[in-house]
């Protein structure tokens, strides 16, 4: 499968969110029932990125154990043209519409065992899940940092603000980028997944705080006429702040990070 993805330039959607406030990303509502050779999966994912362009859908699902009420989580891959998949428009915002984050509904879709992965059971996060979270946090933080950097660049190049303010914008952005780069350098050598994930979260939330300061400072520095006359300022200002909407939210992570700092295992 990985060879096919690489050779054919296939796109994978991200079907983990279900648009339910307060629902943990590792507690999916979509259900899989065991059948011969695989699972029969039903439910919906929204927003699901690359809804219309995906070749494969990656998603989390609750698997019902045979003859009991016991459940466990699985991560599945589903060919996009599988029978029983329905796609609908869902994204209403003009910002980030190119991500195609719409709705995918699965109606008794068959997923073969070869495309089902079961994380290790237990209180601590599975090592593969933990590393996946690290990848995710670094990539989304870097992407949104790039967006706010584009906003700051307009102000720095325009010379509309003082040398002190231009330097401060650059210092904020470069410090945040350095934090992400440091975690990326640690990725393959880290002995503890909990430590690596904690550092990724520190860096991600540091980027969030950086964006909060830089976005408003840069927008103010650009001036009201630039805000009125150019859609770029409005777009970058809105898009860069969307990092806060990606899981886990800063509020949700405060407790686990606080417990981790006190010596407990990091459990999201």
C-alpha positions in Angstrom: 0.0 0.0 0.0 2.8 2.5 0.9 4.5 1.6 -2.4 1.3 2.3 -4.3 0.8 5.6 -2.5 4.3 6.7 -3.5 4.3 5.4 -7.1 0.8 6.7 -7.9 1.0 10.0 -5.9 -2.2 9.1 -4.1 -3.8 11.5 -1.7 -5.0 10.4 1.8 -7.8 12.2 3.5 -7.8 12.8 7.3 -11.0 11.4 8.7 -10.6 11.6 12.4 -12.7 14.6 13.4 -16.5 14.2 13.6 -17.6 17.7 14.4 -18.9 17.0 17.9 -17.8 19.5 20.5 -16.1 17.9 23.5 -15.6 14.5 21.8 -12.1 13.2 22.1 -10.4 12.6 18.8 -9.4 9.1 20.0 -13.0 8.2 20.9 -14.7 8.0 17.5 -18.4 7.7 16.9 -18.0 5.7 13.6 -18.5 2.0 14.3 -17.0 -1.1 12.7 -18.5 -4.6 13.0 -16.3 -7.6 12.5 -17.2 -9.8 9.5 -15.2 -12.5 7.7 -12.1 -10.9 6.3 -12.5 -7.5 7.8 -14.9 -4.9 9.1 -18.2 -3.4 8.0 -18.0 0.3 8.9 -20.8 2.9 9.2 -20.9 6.5 10.4 -19.8 9.9 9.3 -16.7 12.0 9.4 -16.9 15.8 9.1 -14.8 17.7 8.5 -12.8 15.2 6.4 -10.0 16.9 4.6 -9.6 16.2 0.8 -13.1 14.8 0.7 -13.3 15.2 -3.1 -9.7 14.5 -4.1 -8.8 11.6 -1.8 -7.7 8.3 -3.2 -7.7 6.7 0.3 -9.6 7.7 3.4 -7.8 7.3 6.7 -10.1 7.3 9.7 -10.6 6.2 13.3 -13.4 3.8 14.2 -14.8 2.0 17.2 -14.8 -1.7 16.7 -17.4 -3.8 18.4 -15.9 -7.1 19.8 -17.7 -10.3 18.9 -20.6 -11.2 21.1 -19.9 -8.5 23.7 -20.3 -4.8 24.4 -16.5 -4.4 24.5 -15.0 -1.9 22.1 -11.6 -0.9 20.9 -10.3 1.8 18.6 -8.9 1.0 15.1 -7.3 3.1 12.4 -8.5 2.2 8.9 -7.7 2.9 5.3 -10.6 2.9 2.8 -10.2 3.1 -1.0 -12.2 6.3 -1.9 -14.3 4.5 -4.5 -15.5 1.8 -2.1 -19.2 1.0 -2.3 -21.2 2.7 0.4 -19.3 6.0 0.6 -21.3 9.2 0.2 -19.8 12.7 0.1 -21.6 15.9 0.9 -20.7 19.6 1.1 -20.1 20.7 4.7 -17.5 23.5 4.8 -19.3 26.9 4.7 -16.4 29.2 5.5 -14.5 31.0 2.7 -11.2 30.5 4.6 -9.3 27.3 3.9 -12.0 26.0 1.5 -9.2 24.5 -0.6 -8.7 21.8 2.0 -12.0 20.2 0.9 -13.0 19.6 4.5 -16.4 18.3 3.8 -18.5 15.4 5.0 -18.0 11.7 4.2 -20.7 9.2 5.2 -20.0 5.4 5.3 -22.9 3.0 4.9 -21.8 -0.5 5.7 -18.5 -0.1 3.9 -16.3 -3.2 3.8 -12.7 -2.7 5.0 -10.4 -5.7 4.6 -8.2 -6.8 7.6 -5.1 -5.8 5.7 -6.2 -2.1 5.9 -7.1 -2.2 9.6 -4.6 -1.2 12.4 -5.2 -1.8 16.1 -3.3 0.4 18.5 -1.9 -1.2 21.6 -4.5 -1.4 24.4 -3.7 0.3 27.7 -3.8 3.6 29.5 -0.7 5.1 27.8 -0.9 6.1 24.2 0.3 3.6 21.6 3.8 4.5 20.3 2.5 4.8 16.7 -0.3 7.0 17.8 2.1 9.2 19.8 4.4 9.6 16.8 1.5 10.3 14.6 0.4 13.1 16.9 3.9 14.5 16.9 3.9 14.6 13.1 0.5 16.2 13.0 1.3 18.9 15.6 4.6 19.8 13.9 3.0 20.0 10.4 0.0 22.0 11.3 2.0 24.4 13.5 4.5 25.0 10.7 1.7 25.5 8.1 0.0 28.2 10.2 3.3 29.8 11.2 3.9 30.1 7.4 0.6 31.9 7.0 1.2 34.5 9.7 4.8 34.9 8.4 3.3 35.9 5.0 1.3 38.5 6.8 4.3 39.8 8.7 6.4 39.8 5.6 4.0 42.3 3.9 4.6 44.7 6.8 8.3 44.2 7.1 8.8 44.8 3.4 6.6 47.9 3.3 8.7 49.8 5.8 5.5 51.2 7.3 6.5 50.4 10.9 9.6 51.2 12.9 12.8 49.2 12.8 12.1 48.0 16.3 8.7 46.7 15.4 10.0 45.0 12.2 12.8 43.3 14.2 10.3 42.2 16.9 8.1 40.5 14.3 11.1 38.6 13.0 12.3 37.6 16.4 8.8 36.2 17.3 8.6 34.2 14.1 12.1 32.9 14.1 11.9 31.8 17.7 8.7 29.9 17.1 10.2 28.2 14.0 13.3 27.2 15.9 11.1 25.5 18.5 9.4 23.4 15.8 12.7 22.6 14.1 14.2 21.4 17.4 11.4 18.9 18.0 11.7 17.7 14.4 15.5 17.1 15.0 14.6 15.1 18.1 12.1 12.9 16.4 14.2 9.9 15.4 16.5 10.0 18.4 14.0 10.4 21.3 13.9 7.6 23.8 10.5 8.6 25.3 7.4 9.1 23.2 5.8 11.0 26.0 8.7 13.4 26.2 8.7 13.9 22.4 4.9 14.5 22.3 5.1 16.9 25.3 7.8 18.9 23.5 5.7 18.9 20.3 2.8 20.3 22.2 4.9 22.9 23.9 6.1 24.0 20.5 2.7 24.0 18.9 1.1 26.1 21.7 4.1 28.4 21.6 3.4 28.9 17.9 -0.3 29.6 18.8 0.8 32.4 21.2 3.3 33.7 18.7 0.5 33.9 16.0 -1.8 35.7 18.4 0.8 38.5 18.9 2.2 38.6 15.4 -1.1 38.5 13.5 -2.5 41.5 15.4 0.7 43.5 15.4 1.2 42.9 11.7 -2.4 43.7 10.8 -2.2 47.0 12.8 1.1 47.8 11.2 -0.3 47.3 7.7 -2.8 50.0 8.4 -6.6 50.4 7.9 -6.4 51.3 4.2 -4.5 48.1 3.5 -7.1 46.2 5.4 -9.9 47.8 3.5 -8.2 47.6 0.0 -6.6 44.1 0.1 -8.3 40.8 0.8 -4.8 39.3 1.5 -4.6 40.9 5.0 -8.1 39.8 6.0 -7.5 36.2 4.7 -4.1 35.7 6.3 -5.4 37.2 9.6 -8.3 34.8 9.7 -6.4 31.7 8.4 -3.5 32.0 10.7 -5.7 32.0 13.8 -7.3 28.7 12.8 -4.5 26.7 14.4 -6.4 26.9 17.7 -9.2 24.8 16.2 -7.0 21.7 15.6 -6.9 19.0 18.3 -5.9 18.9 21.0 -7.0 22.3 22.1 -4.9 24.2 24.5 -7.6 24.0 27.1 -7.9 20.2 26.7 -4.2 19.7 27.0 -3.6 21.8 30.1 -4.5 19.0 32.5 -2.5 16.3 30.9 0.5 18.5 30.5 0.3 19.7 34.1 0.1 16.1 35.3 3.1 15.2 33.0 5.1 18.0 34.5 4.4 16.5 37.9 5.8 13.1 36.9 2.8 11.3 35.4 2.5 9.7 32.0 1.3 12.0 29.3 -2.2 10.8 28.4 -4.3 12.9 26.0 
